[in-house]
Amino acid sequence: MRFEGTTVGGLSAITYDARHGVFLVLTDDKGQFGTPRFYTVQLNLEDGRLAAEGARVVRVTPLLDRRGVPYEEGVLDPEGMTLTPDGKSLWLTSEGDINGGVAPSVHAFGPDGRHQRDLPLPRRYRPDPRGHRGARHNLALESATVSPDGRFFFTALENALVQDGPGASLEAGSSVRLLRYTVGRGRLKAEYRYRTEPIAVPPFPADGFAVNGLVELLALPRGLAGDCAEALLALERSYSVGQPSEGNTVRLFQICLPSSAGRGSPSKKSLEKRLVLDLTTLPVAIDNVEGMTLGPPLEDGRATLILVSDDNFGDTQVTQFLALAWR
């Protein structure tokens, strides 16, 4: 789909702007199909469901660097995006290019796309030319969410740091770091350990590409957190080449955060998590779902959970918007 001279695709994150009743959707584009950007999308949920023609793109906003100009190709790899409760900032994660020596990063932009500030990322996350430490290529920062009170920003790696252990396999998950920042001071307050599930199904052929990782987080308001004092929804996406429906297995887990955690050395015990939904049980073929946000409430009071898929600008994949009711 073309919109105002841009290719609409690679949608890797979504966040709800309640003040204007629209959704802001991030494009995972390093500059290959246009400058890094996000779209404003209207979703029609008036009758309590999302119809086939219920999504409409109404605006495109380029992301601008410190100089106020669009990013050059390869500098920014947008993956996660979340709007602060006051509507003044969009926090965004960039996965970087580990093989190219570009580190993952976290930035804040205004709703107009202009750069505001950055968050520091510890050295242990940065790429090492020898491959002895740091984030893995294409398995770095995918997620972004802000606590309901706006005080904290959360993100996480998709798979473990090299020095923390192996990536996910068919036999075991990967031990990833989940980061909590204070938004006001912009400091890393805590790190937690989160263990992903193993890769869901074997690829075909057996030596084909397969992955499972933590690709999105969503901070839950108290009314949806159950018996957790503070809870996040975690989205894990597993992909195995050569499998039906493009081999995507997408699962949602709720995790409770402890009241304390150390900086720099998360506890050896992983966060407890509870399976909320396996999307393969839904009556629809699931594509590469990578983004989620809470939307407007339904008339019966239930919350809405909106998800979006990243088609990787590929001919064999599609862009999906999914609307779920949260009891």
C-alpha positions as CSV (number, residue, x, y, z in Angstrom):
1,M,0.0,0.0,0.0
2,R,1.2,3.5,-0.9
3,F,0.4,6.6,1.2
4,E,1.7,10.1,0.5
5,G,4.7,8.7,-1.3
6,T,5.6,6.1,1.3
7,T,5.3,2.3,1.4
8,V,3.0,1.3,4.3
9,G,4.5,-1.9,5.8
10,G,6.9,-3.3,8.4
11,L,4.6,-2.2,11.2
12,S,6.4,-3.3,14.3
13,A,4.8,-1.3,17.1
14,I,1.5,0.4,17.9
15,T,0.4,2.8,20.7
16,Y,-3.0,4.4,21.4
17,D,-3.4,8.2,21.5
18,A,-6.6,8.5,23.6
19,R,-6.7,12.3,23.4
20,H,-7.3,12.1,19.6
21,G,-8.8,8.6,19.4
22,V,-6.2,7.3,17.0
23,F,-3.4,4.8,16.9
24,L,0.3,5.6,16.1
25,V,2.0,2.8,14.3
26,L,5.8,2.5,13.8
27,T,7.4,1.3,10.6
28,D,10.5,-1.0,11.0
29,D,12.3,0.7,8.1
30,K,16.0,1.6,8.3
31,G,15.6,3.8,5.3
32,Q,15.2,1.1,2.5
33,F,11.6,2.0,1.7
34,G,11.6,5.6,3.0
35,T,12.9,7.5,6.0
36,P,12.1,6.1,9.5
37,R,8.5,7.1,10.2
38,F,5.3,6.3,12.0
39,Y,1.7,6.4,10.7
40,T,-1.5,7.7,12.3
41,V,-4.2,5.1,11.9
42,Q,-7.9,5.1,12.7
43,L,-9.5,1.8,13.8
44,N,-13.3,1.5,13.7
45,L,-14.4,-0.4,16.8
46,E,-17.8,1.4,17.2
47,D,-19.9,-1.8,16.9
48,G,-17.6,-3.8,19.3
49,R,-15.5,-5.4,16.6
50,L,-12.9,-4.6,14.0
51,A,-14.3,-5.1,10.5
52,A,-12.2,-6.2,7.5
53,E,-12.1,-2.6,6.3
54,G,-11.9,-1.1,9.8
55,A,-8.3,0.3,9.5
56,R,-7.5,3.6,7.7
57,V,-4.2,5.4,7.4
58,V,-4.6,9.1,7.8
59,R,-1.2,10.6,8.3
60,V,2.6,9.8,8.0
61,T,5.1,11.5,10.3
62,P,8.9,11.2,9.6
63,L,11.3,10.8,12.6
64,L,13.8,13.6,12.8
65,D,17.3,13.5,14.3
66,R,18.9,16.1,16.6
67,R,19.5,18.4,13.6
68,G,15.8,18.3,12.7
69,V,16.3,16.3,9.5
70,P,15.2,12.8,8.6
71,Y,17.6,10.0,9.6
72,E,20.1,8.7,7.1
73,E,19.7,5.1,5.9
74,G,21.0,2.5,8.5
75,V,21.3,4.9,11.4
76,L,18.0,4.0,13.1
77,D,16.3,0.6,13.1
78,P,12.9,1.4,14.7
79,E,11.3,-1.5,16.6
80,G,9.3,-0.4,19.7
81,M,7.2,2.7,20.3
82,T,5.0,3.9,23.2
83,L,3.2,7.2,23.9
84,T,3.6,8.7,27.4
85,P,0.3,9.2,29.3
86,D,0.6,13.0,29.0
87,G,0.8,12.6,25.2
88,K,4.0,14.7,25.0
89,S,6.6,12.1,24.1
90,L,7.0,8.9,22.0
91,W,9.6,6.6,23.5
92,L,11.2,4.5,20.8
93,T,13.7,1.6,20.7
94,S,16.2,1.0,17.8
95,E,17.6,-2.4,17.4
96,G,20.8,-1.1,15.8
97,D,22.9,-3.1,13.4
98,I,25.2,-5.4,15.5
99,N,27.0,-6.8,12.5
100,G,27.6,-3.3,11.3
101,G,28.8,-2.0,14.7
102,V,25.7,0.1,15.4
103,A,24.5,-0.3,19.0
104,P,20.9,-0.6,20.1
105,S,19.5,2.7,21.5
106,V,16.5,4.3,23.1
107,H,15.1,7.7,22.1
108,A,12.2,10.1,22.8
109,F,10.4,12.0,20.1
110,G,7.6,14.5,20.1
111,P,4.3,13.7,18.5
112,D,5.6,15.8,15.6
113,G,8.5,13.4,15.1
114,R,11.2,15.7,16.4
115,H,14.0,14.3,18.6
116,Q,13.7,15.2,22.3
117,R,16.2,13.1,24.3
118,D,18.0,9.7,24.6
119,L,18.3,7.1,27.4
120,P,21.8,5.7,28.2
121,L,22.4,2.0,27.4
122,P,25.1,0.3,29.5
123,R,28.3,-0.8,27.7
124,R,27.4,-4.5,28.2
125,Y,24.6,-4.1,25.6
126,R,26.9,-2.6,22.9
127,P,28.3,-4.7,20.1
128,D,31.7,-6.2,20.5
129,P,33.8,-6.7,17.3
130,R,35.0,-10.0,18.7
131,G,31.5,-11.2,19.5
132,H,32.3,-11.8,23.2
133,R,29.6,-9.6,24.7
134,G,26.7,-7.4,23.8
135,A,23.3,-7.9,22.1
136,R,23.0,-10.4,19.3
137,H,22.4,-9.2,15.7
138,N,18.7,-8.7,15.0
139,L,17.8,-9.9,18.5
140,A,18.2,-6.7,20.5
141,L,15.7,-4.1,21.7
142,E,12.3,-4.7,20.2
143,S,9.9,-3.6,22.9
144,A,8.8,-0.4,24.5
145,T,6.2,0.5,27.1
146,V,5.6,3.2,29.8
147,S,4.0,2.6,33.2
148,P,0.4,3.9,33.5
149,D,1.6,6.7,35.8
150,G,4.3,7.7,33.3
151,R,7.2,7.3,35.8
152,F,8.9,4.3,34.2
153,F,10.0,3.2,30.8
154,F,10.5,-0.6,30.1
155,T,12.2,-2.4,27.3
156,A,13.8,-5.8,26.8
157,L,16.1,-7.7,24.6
158,E,14.6,-10.2,22.2
159,N,17.2,-12.9,23.1
160,A,20.0,-13.0,25.7
161,L,23.2,-11.0,25.7
162,V,26.1,-13.0,24.4
163,Q,27.7,-13.1,27.9
164,D,24.3,-14.1,29.5
165,G,23.9,-17.4,27.5
166,P,22.6,-18.8,24.3
167,G,19.7,-17.7,22.1
168,A,16.5,-19.7,22.0
169,S,16.5,-23.2,20.5
170,L,14.1,-26.0,20.0
171,E,15.2,-27.4,23.4
172,A,15.3,-24.3,25.6
173,G,14.4,-20.7,25.8
174,S,16.7,-17.7,26.1
175,S,17.5,-15.7,29.3
176,V,16.9,-12.0,28.3
177,R,17.3,-8.8,30.2
178,L,14.3,-6.6,30.9
179,L,15.2,-3.0,31.7
180,R,13.4,-0.4,33.8
181,Y,14.3,3.3,33.4
182,T,13.1,6.3,35.4
183,V,11.6,8.6,32.8
184,G,12.3,11.8,34.8
185,R,16.0,11.3,35.5
186,G,16.6,9.0,32.5
187,R,18.4,6.5,34.6
188,L,18.5,2.7,34.4
189,K,16.8,1.8,37.7
190,A,16.6,-2.0,37.5
191,E,17.2,-5.1,35.3
192,Y,15.2,-8.3,35.5
193,R,15.7,-11.7,34.0
194,Y,13.0,-13.1,31.7
195,R,13.2,-16.5,30.1
196,T,11.5,-17.0,26.8
197,E,9.9,-20.2,25.6
198,P,11.8,-22.5,23.3
199,I,11.3,-22.2,19.5
200,A,7.7,-23.5,19.0
201,V,8.2,-25.9,16.0
202,P,11.1,-27.2,14.0
203,P,12.0,-25.6,10.7
204,F,11.9,-27.3,7.4
205,P,14.5,-28.2,6.3
206,A,15.9,-29.0,9.7
207,D,18.8,-26.6,9.3
208,G,16.5,-23.7,8.2
209,F,16.0,-20.4,10.0
210,A,14.0,-20.5,13.3
211,V,13.7,-18.1,16.2
212,N,11.7,-17.3,19.3
213,G,12.0,-14.0,21.1
214,L,10.4,-11.3,23.3
215,V,9.3,-8.7,20.8
216,E,6.9,-6.5,22.8
217,L,5.9,-5.4,26.3
218,L,2.8,-3.6,27.6
219,A,2.5,-2.1,31.1
220,L,-0.9,-3.0,32.5
221,P,-3.1,-0.6,34.6
222,R,-4.0,-1.8,38.1
223,G,-7.5,-3.0,37.0
224,L,-6.0,-5.5,34.5
225,A,-3.0,-6.6,36.6
226,G,-4.9,-9.2,38.7
227,D,-3.1,-9.9,42.0
228,C,0.1,-8.3,40.7
229,A,1.2,-5.0,42.3
230,E,2.8,-4.2,39.0
231,A,2.4,-6.3,35.8
232,L,3.5,-6.4,32.2
233,L,2.1,-8.2,29.2
234,A,4.8,-9.9,27.2
235,L,4.5,-10.9,23.6
236,E,6.7,-13.7,22.3
237,R,6.9,-14.5,18.6
238,S,8.3,-17.7,17.3
239,Y,9.0,-18.3,13.6
240,S,10.2,-21.4,11.8
241,V,10.8,-21.4,8.0
242,G,8.9,-24.0,5.9
243,Q,6.0,-24.3,8.3
244,P,2.3,-23.6,7.5
245,S,1.0,-20.0,8.0
246,E,4.6,-18.8,7.6
247,G,5.5,-20.7,10.8
248,N,4.4,-18.0,13.2
249,T,3.5,-18.9,16.8
250,V,2.6,-15.9,18.9
251,R,1.9,-16.1,22.7
252,L,1.0,-13.5,25.3
253,F,2.2,-13.9,28.9
254,Q,1.5,-11.8,32.0
255,I,4.5,-11.2,34.3
256,C,4.5,-9.8,37.8
257,L,7.4,-7.5,38.7
258,P,9.1,-7.7,42.1
259,S,9.4,-4.7,44.3
260,S,13.2,-4.6,44.0
261,A,15.9,-5.7,41.5
262,G,19.6,-5.0,41.1
263,R,21.2,-2.8,38.6
264,G,23.7,-4.5,36.3
265,S,23.2,-8.1,37.6
266,P,19.6,-9.3,37.5
267,S,18.8,-12.1,39.9
268,K,19.4,-15.7,38.6
269,K,15.7,-16.4,39.1
270,S,13.6,-15.5,36.1
271,L,10.4,-13.5,36.4
272,E,7.3,-15.6,36.9
273,K,4.9,-15.6,33.9
274,R,1.5,-16.9,33.1
275,L,0.2,-17.8,29.6
276,V,-2.7,-15.5,28.7
277,L,-3.3,-16.4,25.1
278,D,-1.8,-18.5,22.3
279,L,-2.8,-16.7,19.2
280,T,-2.6,-19.9,17.1
281,T,-5.9,-20.9,18.8
282,L,-7.7,-18.0,17.1
283,P,-9.7,-18.7,13.9
284,V,-7.3,-16.7,11.7
285,A,-3.9,-17.3,10.2
286,I,-1.5,-15.3,12.4
287,D,1.3,-13.4,10.7
288,N,4.4,-11.8,12.2
289,V,2.7,-10.0,15.1
290,E,5.1,-7.7,16.9
291,G,3.2,-4.8,18.4
292,M,0.4,-4.3,20.9
293,T,-1.4,-1.6,22.9
294,L,-4.5,-1.1,24.9
295,G,-7.2,0.7,22.9
296,P,-10.5,2.3,23.8
297,P,-12.9,0.4,26.2
298,L,-15.9,-1.4,24.7
299,E,-19.4,-0.3,25.7
300,D,-19.7,-3.3,28.1
301,G,-16.6,-2.0,30.0
302,R,-14.1,-4.5,28.7
303,A,-10.7,-3.3,27.6
304,T,-9.5,-3.8,24.1
305,L,-6.0,-5.1,23.2
306,I,-4.9,-4.2,19.7
307,L,-2.1,-6.0,17.9
308,V,-0.3,-5.4,14.6
309,S,1.9,-7.5,12.4
310,D,5.2,-6.6,10.6
311,D,5.1,-7.9,7.0
312,N,8.8,-7.2,6.6
313,F,7.8,-5.5,3.3
314,G,7.6,-9.0,1.9
315,D,5.3,-10.4,-0.8
316,T,4.5,-13.5,1.1
317,Q,3.3,-11.7,4.3
318,V,0.5,-9.4,5.2
319,T,-0.2,-6.5,7.6
320,Q,-2.7,-7.5,10.2
321,F,-4.6,-5.5,12.8
322,L,-6.2,-7.7,15.5
323,A,-8.7,-6.5,18.1
324,L,-9.2,-8.6,21.3
325,A,-11.5,-8.0,24.2
326,W,-9.9,-8.2,27.6
327,R,-12.0,-9.6,30.4
